[in-house]
Amino acid sequence: MSQEIFLYWGSGSTPCWRIQLVLEEKNLQYEQKLLSFEKQEHKSEEIMKLNSRGQLPTFKIGDLVINESIAACLYLEDNFKTQGTCLIPKESQPSILQRTFEALNLQKFCNENIVYYVWRTPIEKQDGSLLIQKKKDLNVELERWENYLAEQKTEFIASSQFSMADVIFFPQLAFCVRMGYPLESKCPKLFKYYETLRKRSSIEKSWPPHWKNTQNSTMLSDC
């Protein structure tokens, strides 16, 4: 398959990062355009023509547009099975698919329940007791993944090799760390997983550029 691949993305967006990881793991050549959320560039006419929701990632391969990140990742794996890393090997398919979709729970407990709430709610209107409960819920979710790693007994989240489950899970875990979650003290196995995978070539190449020269948030430091 020889088709032009183009990715519109935003720095620090975990859905964008997922697609970047698959493209890197598959050794695919692609064009890309980094857009600014702050400047509302994801709402531009250029994006709205391809993605009526005005969201990133906006992904194009040939004449096909796929704007849901997991759909794009699965499409790339299915159509480039023999190229680069096999991300869903048949022998581990059930566990990989289970963890791939289950990882979206971490996005809910971290991004949607806490980070977006804090970003979008004026500080004087934030409910402190609600935030405490949401942070407890995040702790429970991460403890669940800590236990998965203990059961798995490998350095990866769903099989003996890097897989689609890691593609979906790692960016979300990295976002938790970026927001100040004390991963080393709370979840030592996940911390080791994080420290190991962050050195992987595909992850280093796609690491959010604005994270490289700015400090982490402290939003989740009291979890």
C-alpha positions as MATLAB code, in Angstrom:
seq = 'MSQEIFLYWGSGSTPCWRIQLVLEEKNLQYEQKLLSFEKQEHKSEEIMKLNSRGQLPTFKIGDLVINESIAACLYLEDNFKTQGTCLIPKESQPSILQRTFEALNLQKFCNENIVYYVWRTPIEKQDGSLLIQKKKDLNVELERWENYLAEQKTEFIASSQFSMADVIFFPQLAFCVRMGYPLESKCPKLFKYYETLRKRSSIEKSWPPHWKNTQNSTMLSDC';
ca = [
       0.000    0.000    0.000;
       1.527    3.294   -1.090;
      -0.670    6.211   -0.102;
       0.123    9.616    1.280;
      -0.342    9.711    5.047;
      -1.010   13.014    6.795;
      -1.541   13.683   10.492;
      -2.778   16.901   12.056;
      -1.932   16.789   15.751;
      -1.523   18.743   18.958;
       1.379   18.497   21.415;
       0.437   16.608   24.585;
      -2.749   15.136   23.157;
      -2.791   11.451   24.090;
      -5.081   10.475   21.162;
      -2.663   12.149   18.731;
       0.269   10.460   20.401;
      -1.306    7.018   19.874;
      -1.339    7.435   16.104;
       2.191    8.814   16.087;
       3.383    5.734   17.965;
       1.807    3.347   15.468;
       3.252    5.281   12.540;
       6.703    5.146   14.136;
       6.442    1.476   15.102;
       5.386    0.636   11.537;
       8.240    2.699   10.067;
       5.757    4.562    7.885;
       6.585    7.776    6.086;
       4.063   10.494    6.846;
       3.511   14.211    6.643;
       2.373   16.052    9.721;
       1.227   19.437   10.889;
       1.486   20.516   14.515;
      -1.439   22.733   15.532;
      -1.971   24.881   18.602;
      -4.935   24.165   20.872;
      -4.308   27.499   22.571;
      -4.748   29.354   19.280;
      -7.810   27.234   18.428;
      -6.130   26.010   15.245;
      -8.030   22.728   15.546;
     -11.180   24.726   14.780;
      -9.749   26.172   11.571;
     -11.446   25.815    8.191;
      -8.681   23.424    7.122;
      -9.539   21.005    9.921;
     -13.312   21.446    9.849;
     -13.356   20.314    6.215;
     -11.863   16.997    7.303;
     -13.235   16.689   10.821;
     -16.610   18.251   11.532;
     -16.012   17.917   15.274;
     -13.013   20.243   15.016;
     -10.824   17.861   16.991;
      -7.335   16.425   16.879;
      -6.086   14.041   15.729;
      -7.296   14.518   12.197;
      -5.807   11.701   10.158;
      -5.760   11.152    6.410;
      -4.415    8.211    4.412;
      -4.943    8.520    0.692;
      -8.528    9.731    0.273;
      -9.610    8.135    3.550;
     -10.110   10.270    6.667;
     -10.142    8.604   10.099;
     -10.501   10.911   13.071;
     -10.948    8.492   15.972;
      -7.482    7.609   17.227;
      -8.055    3.947   18.105;
      -9.846    3.374   14.797;
      -6.847    4.875   12.977;
      -4.408    2.759   14.992;
      -6.324   -0.452   14.277;
      -6.625    0.450   10.603;
      -2.876    0.972   10.314;
      -2.126   -2.294   12.088;
      -4.548   -4.202    9.861;
      -3.244   -2.703    6.627;
       0.460   -2.831    7.466;
       0.576   -6.127    9.350;
       3.941   -7.221    8.007;
       5.657   -3.850    8.301;
       7.576   -2.829   11.409;
       6.307   -3.999   14.780;
       3.389   -6.433   14.862;
       1.180   -4.709   17.423;
      -1.552   -7.346   17.711;
       0.076  -10.768   17.375;
      -2.527  -13.490   17.023;
      -1.390  -15.500   20.032;
      -1.964  -12.536   22.384;
      -4.883  -10.890   20.576;
      -7.550  -11.298   23.297;
      -5.469   -9.804   26.109;
      -4.121   -7.024   23.880;
      -7.564   -5.961   22.690;
      -8.915   -6.143   26.243;
      -6.221   -3.833   27.599;
      -6.336   -1.589   24.514;
      -9.935   -0.607   25.136;
      -9.718   -0.825   28.911;
      -6.987    1.834   28.872;
      -9.655    4.403   28.005;
     -10.751    4.179   31.646;
      -7.524    5.876   32.694;
      -8.287    8.702   30.277;
     -11.674    9.093   31.969;
     -10.380    9.051   35.552;
      -7.441   11.376   34.859;
      -8.293   13.712   31.995;
     -12.052   13.959   32.061;
     -12.742   13.679   35.784;
      -9.874   15.786   37.120;
      -7.719   17.685   34.623;
     -10.486   19.068   32.424;
     -12.586   19.853   35.496;
      -9.761   21.929   36.992;
      -8.914   23.627   33.688;
     -12.504   24.507   32.859;
     -13.889   25.394   36.287;
     -12.996   28.727   37.910;
     -11.096   28.011   41.113;
     -13.758   29.679   43.252;
     -16.360   27.279   41.843;
     -14.355   24.080   42.234;
     -15.723   21.540   44.689;
     -12.815   20.486   46.902;
     -14.516   17.398   48.308;
     -15.456   16.283   44.798;
     -11.839   16.654   43.664;
     -10.628   14.586   46.612;
     -13.000   11.786   45.628;
     -11.974   11.984   41.976;
      -8.316   11.670   42.970;
      -9.146    8.634   45.095;
     -10.863    7.108   42.070;
      -7.729    7.739   39.988;
      -5.612    5.995   42.635;
      -7.890    2.964   42.486;
      -7.657    2.854   38.689;
      -3.861    3.065   38.648;
      -3.615    0.436   41.379;
      -5.627   -1.846   39.102;
      -3.024   -1.408   36.342;
      -0.236   -1.898   38.868;
      -1.784   -5.281   39.651;
      -2.100   -6.123   35.957;
       1.642   -5.624   35.552;
       2.310   -7.836   38.568;
       0.133  -10.566   37.040;
       1.631  -10.127   33.573;
       5.209  -10.528   34.844;
       6.657   -8.845   31.749;
       7.764   -5.282   31.053;
       4.728   -4.691   28.820;
       1.088   -4.226   29.701;
      -0.631   -7.087   27.840;
       1.909   -9.496   26.357;
       5.584  -10.392   26.235;
       6.243   -7.668   23.646;
       5.309   -4.064   22.929;
       1.745   -4.095   21.582;
      -1.272   -1.995   20.722;
      -2.198   -2.035   24.412;
       1.032   -0.163   25.205;
       0.368    2.240   22.325;
      -2.914    3.244   23.952;
      -1.930    2.962   27.612;
       1.537    4.538   27.742;
       0.607    8.047   26.511;
      -2.157    8.196   29.087;
       0.156    7.087   31.882;
       2.727    9.658   30.736;
       0.014   12.327   30.884;
      -0.661   11.379   34.521;
       3.036   11.861   35.254;
       2.996   15.158   33.357;
       0.166   16.315   35.613;
       2.274   15.527   38.667;
       1.047   12.097   39.711;
       3.577   10.576   42.211;
       3.963    7.372   40.221;
       7.248    6.222   41.755;
       5.916    6.146   45.315;
       2.369    5.043   44.502;
       2.894    2.435   41.777;
       6.506    1.192   41.589;
       5.813   -1.398   38.881;
       4.091    1.179   36.689;
       6.958    3.576   37.361;
       9.465    0.977   36.141;
       7.248    0.373   33.086;
       7.132    4.123   32.424;
      10.891    4.583   32.814;
      11.613    1.613   30.537;
       9.219    2.517   27.748;
      10.032    6.213   27.652;
      13.428    5.204   26.223;
      11.837    3.296   23.347;
      12.685    4.864   19.982;
       9.091    5.434   18.861;
       8.255    7.108   22.172;
      11.342    9.295   22.209;
      10.666   10.429   18.630;
       7.051   11.317   19.356;
       7.477   12.770   22.857;
       5.320   15.929   23.107;
       7.653   18.778   22.134;
       6.373   21.261   24.699;
       6.980   18.750   27.498;
      10.714   18.749   26.788;
      11.430   22.273   28.001;
       8.644   22.938   30.514;
       8.033   21.690   34.032;
       5.394   19.152   34.970;
       2.181   20.331   36.594;
       1.545   19.695   40.294;
      -2.190   19.135   39.836;
      -2.057   15.458   40.806;
       0.844   15.643   43.253;
      -1.451   15.206   46.257;
      -3.086   12.007   45.025;
];
